[in-house]
Amino acid sequence: MHRFFPRWPGGCFRVRTWLVAAWACTAVAAGAQQPVRVSPPSARVGGANQLAGLIDVQADNLSYDAVRGLVIATGNVKVVRGTDSVAADYAEVDTAAQQVAARGHVVIQYQGNVWKGGEATYNFKTGTGDFGAFELRSPPYTMAAADSSRVSPQRIELNHVTLTTCEPGVNEYSIRASSASLEDNRILRAKNVRFHLGPVPFFWFPYVRANVDSFANFEFTPGYSSEMGAFLLTAYNYSLNDVFQSQTHFDVRQKRGVGVGEDLGWNDPVANDYAGKLRLYYTHDRNPWHDEKQRAQREDLIDNQRYWVNLVDRRSLTDRDALLSTLNMLSDPWMLEDFFDDEYQRNVQPENRITLSHRGDTYVAGLTLNARLNDFYENVNRLPEVFLDVNRQRILATPFYYENQNTLSYLDHVYPASSTNDSFDAFRFDTAHQVFWPTRQFGFLSLIPRAGYRGTYYSQTSEHGTVTNVVAVTNEAGGAIGTTNRVENFVRDAGAGWRNLPELGLETSFKAFGDLYRGPTGIEEDADLRHIAEPYADYTLRAEPNLVPADLWQFDDIDELDERNDVTVGLRNYLQTRRRAAVHNLIYADVFATLRLAPDEAKDEETLGDVGFKTELRPWSWLHWDFDGTYDAQEGVLRKLSSQAEIRNADYFSFGVDYRYKHDSRNVVSGDLTLFPEAPWSGRVYVRTDIEESKVEEHSYYVIHRTRCLGIGLGLRVRPEQAKDGDDNYTVWFRIWPLALPQFASSLGG
């Protein structure tokens, strides 16, 4: 029962119900109106527990409607119960039912969420209400509905929903649904979902269930390719929780068919103790080859069922123990090249490896498993390989230092199923020990003598030889007319063996300094200029082992070790300055060569081996240039050269050049130019050319336009003479994405 109390002096009155006591005062002086507060007397006389279930009403003006039993509040209204509140221009408050009917700039805060609208009713006791049109802002998303009602504290029903990452009123890109429900302020279930560019719909789903934080994380990449025909690559990126993220792929290719995939990623959000991704992809490929030439190459190894399973995982089991896993299973050797070209460019033959390692104070130990899962690849299986590496450390109180590497492996060298080579296997134990004696002579010359021993056990060695077989000679009719001898080479197992490799060596080096200039250099803000020259030499003497490489099955570079008597000499140069209070290398250059002191004439060896060089140039912050290679001084031939250069201006452009050369094998240069990378309009051009054949291998172009909330990209890639019947293979694609969500999970493929 409500009771109305007479007005107190100064224009105050009091309203009391069985749930709430409220005080209200109105200013009567004209032009001196003050905000009025309705507050419970229990706040003055009771403890915090007495405030539970009480409503606090604040407004510029308050009155009480005794007939309807309502507090009428106008102007800067705020109704508060605990941590929940309703703010508006006007409100009618039923304090008994704890219900508020509000209109005009309504803001409802409930369970940490903020709802905005023009009109709403809300019940503090049940957490339900009719919010009408509302807007919810949860960066980077804005969600609005034409009508809404909270049917329970955990569920809201919505009609005519719009979700966007654009600013309110600028819906360049939006997702719209006829109806939806929001549970726990997190899970959105939407029906009749349309994706819009401005007012134009371009994609439709009958039903979507998603976390509201990732509801807009759809990707669409339409395009056309000579290999694939018209295609549409779609992906949906969403977070399952703080640890797991997922991408769902649905791709349609006119010439090849439909592909589906699921990527599940995980990472430790707190300590970064683990991270990884599982990728599953399947496509029913209608045309696995585009012409008869490809058919002859692929037919025996490929069919319509094509797939890729990929697992990459890194985890720290303890502060000292780590587990690294990489697994790949493919339907055929061309799966990545055809559908995941970016992965193929990084790794032509993906491997399968699991490594468990433990890091001690003075050593690293672990176990590696490496196995071929696809029989169309060549591989050296290691099932398993146990390793123990002892770090270089001082021997007691002596001036000597010791280091050690050990591996115990079961090795199996396997060839593709189509190969005529025979696989071979062996157990191998390898142990290498080195003792060093670091000294400094004359105060500047570093001399480090060393002595070492390497022993390797093989459960199987190899034997090379020839055998002469007598074969019959026949005539055209198949009759024997005589015999002849045929000599054939063979390689076979020759039993176990232990290889001994003792070694002596000496390293020496010194540094010569010279100050070239003191003060500002004129290069950016650098000061001072110094040159450092560091000559060095490394001599190695190793006697001929009892088992030479020809006696061993070849698994890796350990089996190639042989006698040595050579010295590597070189000169490192540093041109240094002081940049931002730290030493900075303007130029680093290293030139070195190997001198064979006892060249093997049977192998046509010369005293001077290959000359190597490595240079890094960093004269300005906008220029990076690295190159390295080897030069055959005897033949006068450049064997290898690799060079990478980049010029960058953050606001205007970046230009990179990559050059790869290998004698009689590869001579390729590529250039990559990006213009205005952060401007509303930007572009990128990439070209790769085979210089040896004077042939462009690929050229591509990409234009991006950034609006207020969208990125729009149009790309073209051309690979000359790589399509059917020697035609150009071209791909054109279109991408659009919210600038607030700059990610892509789709791969264009080959």
Secondary structure, 3 states (H helix, E strand, C coil): CCEECCCECCCEEEEECCCCEEEEECCCCCCCCCCEEECCCHHHHCCHHHHCCCCEEEECEEEEECCCCEEEEEEEEEEEECCEEEEEEEEEEECCCCEEEEEEEEEEEECCEEEEEEEEEEECCCCCEECCCEEEEECCEEEEEEEEEEEECCEEEEEEEEEECCCCCCCCEEEEEEEEEEECCCEEEEEEEEEEECCEEEEEEEEEEEEHHHCCCEEEEEEEECCCEEEEEEEEEEECCCCEEEEEEEEEECCCEEEEEEEEEEECCCCCCEEEEEEEEEEECCCCCCCHHHHHHHCCCCCCEEEEEEEEEEEECCCCEEEEEEEEEECCCCHHHHHCHHHHHHCCCCCCEEEEEEECCCEEEEEEEECCCCCCCCEEEEEEEEEEEEEEEECCCCCCEEEEEEEEEEEEEECCCCCCCCCEEEEEEEEEEEEECCEEECCCEEEEEEEEEEEEEECCCEEEEEEEEEEEEECCCCCEEEEEEEEEEEEEECCCEEEEEEEEEEEEECCEEEEEEEEECCCCCCEEEEEEEEEEEEEEEECCCCCCHHHCCCCCHHHHCCCEEEEEEEEEEEEEEEECCEEEEEEEEEEEEEEECCCCHHHCCCCEEEEEEEEEECCCCCEEEEEEEEEECCCCEEEEEEEEEEEEECCCEEEEEEEEEECCCEEEEEEEEEECCCCCEEEEEEEEEECCCCEEEEEEEEEEEECCCEEEEEEEEEECCCCHHHCCEEEEEEEEEECCCCCCCCCCCC
